[in-house]
Amino acid sequence: MTKYIIPLIAAIVIIAAAAVSIIFLTGHTVSAQSSPELAQFTALSNATSDQCSLPGYGFMGLPPRSAIYSYVNSQPNDTYFQGSCCSSMVYSHYVAQIEGLKNYSNISVIPPDPYNVSVGLVKQLFSYYTTITLTPSQNATFNDAASITNEHSWCCCQCWAWYAHAGLAKYLITKYGYNAIQVANVMNLEECCGG
């Protein structure tokens, strides 16, 4: 029996050392290396359909809201805005966002993946921004929420995501009675600027 214990302990030590090396070198756990999240992250971090500017406006040459709405409304509902609009995605942050958003899976208009949002949902969120009228108290909540997000606004720039996030905020305030902190928590999970 003892002749098997030493090789078994040696094998466990070797496996543990290999796992620690992988974690140290890559920043990912062994299980994350083959996870669906890593595959999705890899695909989305190379996607380019989520951009701040529209054709003809150049990088960060942000068009007016009417042009943004027009562009989004010209896209098929079953296509997606994918990837980061400004800076590179970070795997650990992406996984934390996806995990955090699972807490809101009962609210169908909260995108479950901020880097993979259907055009159809964006159009719906645009309509909330345009059509929902807030009371003075709700408007105060809306403004307070924007100021305490990580970006101190609805997005890092006033692009399609800015209007979609603002529409989502209006919806959460009026439909669910969310306060500023609750809205800001959702918006921080919905950041699609990278990082």
C-alpha positions in Angstrom: 0.0 0.0 0.0 2.8 2.4 0.9 4.5 1.8 -2.4 1.5 3.6 -4.1 1.3 6.5 -1.7 4.6 8.2 -2.7 3.9 8.1 -6.4 0.4 9.3 -5.8 1.6 12.2 -3.7 4.2 13.0 -6.4 1.5 13.0 -9.1 -0.7 15.4 -7.0 2.3 17.7 -6.4 3.1 17.8 -10.2 -0.5 18.5 -11.2 -0.8 21.2 -8.6 2.4 22.8 -9.7 1.2 22.7 -13.3 -2.1 24.3 -12.3 -0.3 27.1 -10.4 2.0 27.7 -13.3 -0.9 28.1 -15.7 -2.7 30.5 -13.3 0.5 32.5 -12.8 1.4 32.7 -16.5 -2.1 33.4 -17.9 -4.1 34.9 -15.1 -6.8 32.2 -15.8 -7.8 29.2 -13.9 -7.4 25.8 -15.4 -11.2 25.4 -15.7 -11.6 28.8 -17.3 -9.1 27.9 -20.0 -11.7 25.6 -21.6 -14.8 27.5 -20.5 -17.6 28.8 -22.8 -16.8 32.3 -21.3 -13.3 32.2 -22.6 -14.4 31.1 -26.1 -17.0 33.9 -26.1 -14.5 36.4 -24.8 -12.0 35.4 -27.5 -14.6 35.9 -30.3 -15.9 39.1 -28.9 -12.6 40.7 -28.1 -11.8 40.4 -31.9 -15.2 41.7 -33.0 -15.5 45.2 -34.4 -19.3 45.9 -34.9 -19.5 47.9 -31.7 -17.9 51.2 -32.6 -18.2 54.7 -31.2 -18.5 56.4 -34.5 -20.6 55.6 -37.6 -19.3 55.4 -41.2 -18.3 58.8 -42.4 -17.7 60.3 -39.0 -14.2 58.8 -38.2 -13.0 57.6 -34.8 -14.8 59.4 -32.0 -16.4 61.7 -34.5 -19.7 61.2 -32.8 -22.8 61.9 -34.9 -26.0 63.5 -33.6 -28.6 61.3 -32.0 -30.7 61.3 -35.1 -27.9 59.8 -37.2 -27.2 57.2 -34.5 -30.9 56.2 -34.4 -31.1 56.2 -38.2 -28.0 53.9 -38.4 -29.3 51.5 -35.8 -32.8 51.4 -37.2 -31.3 50.5 -40.6 -29.7 47.4 -39.2 -31.5 44.0 -39.1 -33.0 43.1 -35.7 -31.2 39.8 -35.6 -27.7 41.2 -35.9 -25.5 42.2 -33.0 -23.3 44.9 -31.8 -20.2 42.9 -30.8 -16.9 43.7 -29.2 -15.6 46.8 -27.3 -16.2 50.3 -28.6 -13.0 51.9 -27.2 -10.4 49.8 -25.5 -9.4 46.2 -25.2 -11.6 43.8 -23.3 -10.1 42.2 -20.1 -11.1 38.6 -19.5 -11.5 38.8 -15.7 -13.7 41.9 -16.0 -15.8 40.3 -18.7 -16.4 37.2 -16.6 -17.4 39.3 -13.6 -19.8 41.2 -15.8 -21.4 38.1 -17.2 -21.7 36.6 -13.7 -23.2 39.8 -12.3 -25.7 40.1 -15.1 -27.1 36.6 -14.3 -28.7 38.2 -11.3 -30.9 40.2 -13.7 -31.9 37.4 -16.0 -35.6 37.9 -15.0 -35.6 41.3 -16.7 -35.5 40.5 -20.4 -34.4 44.0 -21.5 -31.1 43.8 -19.6 -28.6 42.4 -22.0 -26.9 39.3 -20.6 -23.7 40.2 -22.4 -22.7 43.8 -22.7 -20.3 43.0 -25.6 -22.9 41.0 -27.6 -26.2 43.0 -27.8 -28.8 42.4 -30.4 -29.8 45.3 -32.6 -33.5 44.5 -31.9 -32.9 45.0 -28.2 -31.0 48.2 -28.8 -34.0 49.5 -30.8 -36.3 48.7 -27.9 -34.0 50.5 -25.5 -33.9 53.5 -27.8 -37.7 53.6 -27.8 -37.6 53.7 -23.9 -35.2 56.6 -24.0 -37.4 58.5 -26.5 -40.9 57.7 -25.1 -40.5 57.3 -21.3 -41.3 60.6 -19.5 -39.9 60.8 -16.0 -41.4 62.6 -13.0 -39.1 65.2 -11.4 -38.2 62.7 -8.7 -37.5 60.0 -11.2 -35.4 62.4 -13.3 -33.3 63.1 -10.2 -32.8 59.4 -9.8 -31.9 59.2 -13.5 -29.3 62.0 -13.2 -27.9 60.7 -9.9 -27.4 57.2 -11.3 -25.5 58.5 -14.4 -23.2 60.5 -12.1 -22.2 57.5 -9.9 -21.5 54.9 -12.7 -17.9 54.0 -13.3 -18.0 56.2 -16.5 -19.9 59.0 -14.7 -22.4 58.8 -17.6 -24.4 56.2 -19.5 -21.3 55.2 -21.5 -17.8 56.5 -22.1 -19.0 58.5 -25.1 -22.4 59.5 -26.4 -22.7 56.7 -28.9 -25.5 54.1 -29.5 -24.7 52.5 -26.1 -25.2 55.8 -24.3 -28.8 56.1 -25.6 -29.5 52.4 -25.1 -28.2 52.5 -21.5 -30.1 55.7 -20.8 -33.3 54.1 -22.1 -32.7 51.0 -19.9 -32.2 53.3 -16.9 -35.5 55.0 -17.6 -37.2 51.7 -17.9 -35.7 50.3 -14.7 -36.7 53.5 -12.8 -40.3 53.6 -14.0 -41.1 49.9 -14.3 -39.2 48.5 -11.3 -38.7 51.5 -9.1 -34.9 51.2 -9.1 -33.0 53.8 -7.1 -29.8 55.5 -8.3 -27.5 52.9 -6.8 -29.5 50.0 -8.3 -29.4 51.6 -11.8 -25.7 52.4 -11.5 -25.0 48.8 -10.6 -26.7 47.6 -13.7 -24.9 50.2 -15.9 -21.5 49.2 -14.5 -22.2 45.6 -15.5 -23.4 46.8 -18.9 -20.2 48.8 -19.7 -19.1 47.9 -23.2 -16.1 50.3 -23.4 -13.5 47.6 -22.7 -11.1 47.3 -19.8 
